[in-house]
């Protein structure tokens, strides 16, 4: 169920050529909260799990702040394969790569979670179908029938901006509070 509907032999886009493995979502299929990143980084590609590197440490801090652990949420990425730049580093997925994975992600979001956090611009734009969503503001996604809050990707804070990690955690807590309230009120 969920992300595993996509085969580990997927060849829908060119990311299949450079991946070590498909990085499927992990966690509870009955989770209220879904965390969606952009694509696996090198650590995730090697381990086969989303958010296991330094970005994952920030995600763990965010989850600790709301007294959740990874077993209580579902964590996945927009793209399930690692996009690699010319120098062997990570890069943002292209529009073509996003298009190849979007349908799978939307299908997963129909099945899992009541609300979610969208990490980064690519995941936010793909799910919400808006350009430059406002960070930290819950948006109702008609296509999925759920609330999502776009926030900066944890890797953004690792690029010389570590002093802002406490702000990121506070923003995450506030986003969760807002979405829980909206979900309980049944506002759409």
N, C-alpha and C positions, 0 to 999 in steps of 0.2 A: 504494500500500500504506500501511498505518498510518493516520494521521489523515486522509489525503486521501480515504478512503472517505466522509467527510462532504463534502458538496458546499459550494462557496463560496456557494451560494444557499440554504443552510439557513435554515429558518424554524420550527424546533422550539420556540423560546421567544421572549420579547420582546426578548432581547439583539440580535436581528437588526435591530431598529429603530434602534439607536444606534451600531452598529459602523461603522467605516470599511471593514474587511475581516475575513474569518475568518483567525485566526492559527493556521496549521497547525504541527505539530511539525516540528523540524529536526534534522539530524544523521545519524548512521549507523543504518541499519536493522538492522545486525548488532552493534550496541552491546551490551556487557554491562550498562552502567549507564544507567538512565533517570532523568531529573530531571523531576518533575511539579509545576508550580505550580498556583495557584488559577484565575487568569484573566488575560488580557492587561491591561496598563496602557495609558496613552495612547501611550507610545513604541512599544510592541509593536503597538498597533492601527494606528499610522501606518506602521511599517516592515514589518509582516507577519511578524515573527519573535519567538519567545518570549525573554524575559529579555535585552532589548537596552538598557534604560535603566540607572538607578543600581542597581537590584536586580541587573541583569545583570552589573554590575561586581563585585558581591560573589560571584555565581555563578562568574565567571571566576577570582577569587582562590581560591575553593574548588577549582576544577578544577586550577589551577596547583599547589596544595598537594599534589595526588596525581599530578602530572605528566601530566595529561590536557588535551586541548583540546576545543573544541566538536565537532570532527569525529569524535572517538572516542566520544561519548555521543549519546543521543537526548534532546531537550528538548521538552517539551510542557506543556500546561495542562489542567486538569480541564475548564474551559469554554474554547471557542475564540474567543469574542467578549467584548469589553470590557463589564463591568457599570459603568454610570455612575450616580453619585448625583444628587440634585436640584441640586447646585451645579456639576455638570460634572466632578467628581472621580471617582476610582476607588472601588469598593465591593466587598464580598464577594458572590459569587453567592448568590442565594436558593436554597432547597430545590428549587423548581420548575425553575430554570435548571440546577442540578446534575443533577437527574433527566433533563433533556433531553439532557445530554452524557455522562452516566456510562457508558451502554452503549457508546458510541463509544470512550471511554477504556479500558474493560476489554478491548474487542476489540483495541485497539492494544497493550495490555500483554501480551496473550496472544502476540502476534507478535514483540514487540521487547523485548530486555533479559533479564537473568538476575536482577537485583535493582534496587531504585530508592530514590530519595530523594523524600519527599513534603513539599513546602514549604507550610506553613500548615495551619490547622485544616480548612478546607473540603476540600482535596485528601486529607488524611489520613483524615477521617471518611468521605468518599465511597469511597475505595479499600478501606479496612480495615473499613468498616461498624461502627465503634466510636465512642462519644462520648468526647471528650477523651483521645486516645491519649497515651501517655507519650513526650515528646520524647527523641530520641536512642536509643531502644530498638527494635531490629529486631523486626518482627512478620511472621509468615508469613501470607500471604493465600491461603487455600484456593481461593478463586474463580479466582485467576490462577495459583496454584502457584509463587509467588515471594516472596522476602523484600523488605520495604519498611521504611524507617526514617523516621518523621515527625520533622521539624525545623521550627523557626520559619521563617516566610517571610522572605527577605532584606529585604523592605520594612519589616519590624518594626524592624530595626536602623537604618533611616534616619529613624525618628521620634524623634530625640533620644537614641538609644542606640548611636551609632556606636562608642563606646568598647568595646562588646561584640563587635564584628566579629571580633577575633582568637579569642574564645571560640567564635563560630559556625563559624569555619574549623576549629578544633580538633575541635569536635563533629562536623563533616562528615567529617573524616579518620577519627575513631574509628568513626563509623557505617559508612563504607566498609570499614574493616578487619574489623569484626564481620560484615558481610554477606558479604564475600569468604570469610572463614573458614567461615561457615555454609554457603555455597554449595559450597565445596570438600569439606566434610565430608558433604554431602548430607543435612543435618539438616532435617527438616520437622516 
